[in-house]
Amino acid sequence: MTSGELARELGLNVQTIHRYRARGWITPSVVTPTGHARWDAAKVRDEMAELNRRRLAGELDEAPDSE
């Protein structure tokens, strides 16, 4: 799925998806030769759950939703 589709699926803004990717908080399943990310929503949900766990444990320098 595209970044836009993932954003809609998760109820997020597409810029948030791009920011989380740039920070290494979520990882695309595939990056096309032209640099476009393709996502597995279930994998991203798992990564987001881990981010939340780390945030609650005080293990992140910056909260994922701080911007």
N, C-alpha and C positions, 0 to 999 in steps of 0.2 A: 504494500500500500504506500501511497505517496505521503509526504510530510503533511500536506493539507488534509488528506483523508485521516491520517493519524490524529491530527489536531482535532478534527471534528469528532472522531471516535472517543477521544479522551476529554473533550470539552475544554480544550486549551486553544490559545492563539497559536498560529503557525510560527510566529516569531519566538514564542516560548520553546517550541520544539527545536528550532534552530539554535537557540541559546543553550538549551540543555545539551544538545549534541556537541556544540563548541566547547563546553566545559567538561565533556566526557561523562556526563551523568547518564546519558542514554546512548545506545549504539545501534546504528542501522544494521539490518540483516545483510543488506547488499548496498553497495555504492556503484552506480552505473559508470561506464567509461566517461560520461560527461559530468560526473560529480554529484548526480542526484541520488539522494538516499531513498531506499525502500525499506519499509518497516514491517516487523511482525508485532502486532498490537499486544499479543499475550506476553511476548518477551519484554516489551517496553513497560507493560503494567508491572511485571516482576521487578524490573529495574527501578521503577518509581516507588514500589513498596519498600525496596531495600534503601532507597534514598530517604524515605520517610523514617524508617527505622533508625538510620544513621543520624538523621536530624534530631530525632527525639532523644537519642543517646548522647547528643552533643559532639558527635564525631565529625561534623561538617563545619568548615570555616564560614560557610555562607549557606543560608537556607535556599533551597531550590525556588521558592516563591518570593524571594526578596526583591525582585524587580517588577 
